[in-house]
Amino acid sequence: MRVILLTYLTISLFSIQSNGQSMVQIPHQRTIAWKTNADLAIQVYQSFASKKINFDKLSERGNTPRILLAKLLLKQDIEDVNKAIQQMKVRGVTGSHWALNPKGDYDFTLMPLTTILFLFDNQPDLLYPKTKEHLINTLLTEEGGKYRRATPRTLGLVADTENHILMTEGSRYLKNRWKMLHGNSSPTYDNVSNGMEVKILAYLNRMKTNGLYEYNSIPYIGYTIAALLNLEAFASEKVSTEARNVLDYMNWTYALGSYKLRHYPPMRRRYEKAKIQELTTDYQSVFVKAWLSYAPIEPFNTDISNAEVHALVGSCMPYRPADKVVEVIFNKGEGYFVKLGHGKKSCPEIFTAGKHFLLSAGGANQGKNSLVVARPTTLFLNDMADQLPKTFHLTGKGNDFMKWNNTGVYKNFACASGKVFVPEGFKPVLERKNWAIYEGNSNVKIAVYATENVGLMLVFEDKKAEDLLANLEKSNPSDEQLKTQFQFPDGQIITYDVNAPQNKWVIKSIDGKSIERDFSKWELINNESNVLK
């Protein structure tokens, strides 16, 4: 991971900040009778297992550990797998790769090797004793109680990123645990006496109560989830439960912010990822698809694109989402409106859903060092759209997403200072002046108001186009008024500032009542809908 020190200084400051909110209710109940086998899992295993082991590049960073894992899962080429592991060498050190730590990123190898050790620990016909010995004594380099949150070579002043902390310290904790479970009573490996248990628990609790710094991150969220899956599967009961709680929080917010496995929220970390237009294959979606492939549900889109590495890990680990998560991914009930806070120097996620749609706010960058990638505000309908251009969406003014404030979403409503994009193939069923009414599947009507400086998008269900347009015009007779205010036909009035500062919610008031626009103060999950309570 090539990053500059300034980035890590930024992360260090933010990683210790809390929004001061108490934990909200996250669904944990599990009653689903999950299947023991899944076609998607077998396909992914076979895809990796079919790859040859490159014995000349065993110690290089890459997918070799995943190839070995897949072959073990399928009980294939076992002799070569063990030979490869026994010949592997430690290629570097853990922690983020940067100018003063050029051999960093070994934790990307350490984590899947830890998975292999625990999954096949009691299967000597698959993982030979000599192979385990090499794993424990050589390849799993982190052990003891020297818990490290700092990026290497920063004098302890700069916190490392979530994915590196979890991969490194989770693997350290689990190696200690393996030693203790196999008879080593040294205090070095006692996670309680050496402090590792309490430190891991504290870190997981911080994630659970304050949220993630690297929320929705591409590619890092995949490695964060994989590290959490290791802890959930193999740690002590206390640590396992906390890891599961973090995963449940992450998957609950995913369920709220996705529509039938399509997901396009704002994210953090890599600006070059702003160009991504795929809606179905972000890395959390891939993990969710891997888990859901074991669920007794109707067939769904199992496209995992180029993210097989995450589908592999998700498929072979025991974690499964809570019942309510599975339900809300596919069924939005009577709809809801939720706001997800991410603290200072960040941006929120805002979602409004109906029976047959979800509207996802795009967020707002908070300065270059915030690493926040703002997206278009995107409407998901009950269709097969899998790319941004196939959706109705709103942007800020111009092409520079770092200047947008795309937080202008409220119940069934979105506004922005930029364009309203209508996907090819959609023709208005009715239009007058600056208004146009479009019809989506499941009798959803999309009302679009577009001028040079203001774009509005509203979503209605079970309305007639002529009646809807007439009522919209009657409630909003003035173009001048629509620059700052919209009134629903039922009477609710929303005021907004599409040119709001990027640290303020675009929405200003609801029915004349002021609201908290400083989204750095928002709680982890704010739900104004009875449907989700």
Secondary structure as GFF3:
##gff-version 3
##sequence-region A 1 533
A	DSSP	alpha_helix	5	15	.	.	.	ID=ss1
A	DSSP	alpha_helix	39	49	.	.	.	ID=ss2
A	DSSP	three_ten_helix	55	57	.	.	.	ID=ss3
A	DSSP	alpha_helix	64	73	.	.	.	ID=ss4
A	DSSP	alpha_helix	78	87	.	.	.	ID=ss5
A	DSSP	alpha_helix	107	119	.	.	.	ID=ss6
A	DSSP	alpha_helix	129	134	.	.	.	ID=ss7
A	DSSP	pi_helix	135	139	.	.	.	ID=ss8
A	DSSP	alpha_helix	162	181	.	.	.	ID=ss9
A	DSSP	three_ten_helix	187	189	.	.	.	ID=ss10
A	DSSP	alpha_helix	196	210	.	.	.	ID=ss11
A	DSSP	alpha_helix	220	234	.	.	.	ID=ss12
A	DSSP	alpha_helix	237	257	.	.	.	ID=ss13
A	DSSP	beta_strand	258	259	.	.	.	ID=ss14
A	DSSP	beta_strand	262	263	.	.	.	ID=ss15
A	DSSP	beta_strand	267	268	.	.	.	ID=ss16
A	DSSP	three_ten_helix	271	275	.	.	.	ID=ss17
A	DSSP	alpha_helix	283	292	.	.	.	ID=ss18
A	DSSP	alpha_helix	308	316	.	.	.	ID=ss19
A	DSSP	alpha_helix	323	330	.	.	.	ID=ss20
A	DSSP	beta_strand	336	340	.	.	.	ID=ss21
A	DSSP	beta_strand	349	354	.	.	.	ID=ss22
A	DSSP	beta_strand	357	360	.	.	.	ID=ss23
A	DSSP	beta_strand	363	364	.	.	.	ID=ss24
A	DSSP	three_ten_helix	368	370	.	.	.	ID=ss25
A	DSSP	beta_strand	372	373	.	.	.	ID=ss26
A	DSSP	beta_strand	377	381	.	.	.	ID=ss27
A	DSSP	three_ten_helix	388	390	.	.	.	ID=ss28
A	DSSP	beta_strand	392	394	.	.	.	ID=ss29
A	DSSP	three_ten_helix	401	403	.	.	.	ID=ss30
A	DSSP	beta_strand	405	406	.	.	.	ID=ss31
A	DSSP	beta_strand	409	410	.	.	.	ID=ss32
A	DSSP	beta_strand	413	416	.	.	.	ID=ss33
A	DSSP	beta_strand	420	421	.	.	.	ID=ss34
A	DSSP	beta_strand	430	432	.	.	.	ID=ss35
A	DSSP	beta_strand	435	440	.	.	.	ID=ss36
A	DSSP	three_ten_helix	441	443	.	.	.	ID=ss37
A	DSSP	beta_strand	444	450	.	.	.	ID=ss38
A	DSSP	beta_strand	455	461	.	.	.	ID=ss39
A	DSSP	alpha_helix	465	475	.	.	.	ID=ss40
A	DSSP	three_ten_helix	481	483	.	.	.	ID=ss41
A	DSSP	beta_strand	485	487	.	.	.	ID=ss42
A	DSSP	beta_strand	493	496	.	.	.	ID=ss43
A	DSSP	beta_strand	507	510	.	.	.	ID=ss44
A	DSSP	beta_strand	513	514	.	.	.	ID=ss45
A	DSSP	three_ten_helix	519	521	.	.	.	ID=ss46
A	DSSP	beta_strand	526	527	.	.	.	ID=ss47
A	DSSP	three_ten_helix	530	532	.	.	.	ID=ss48
###
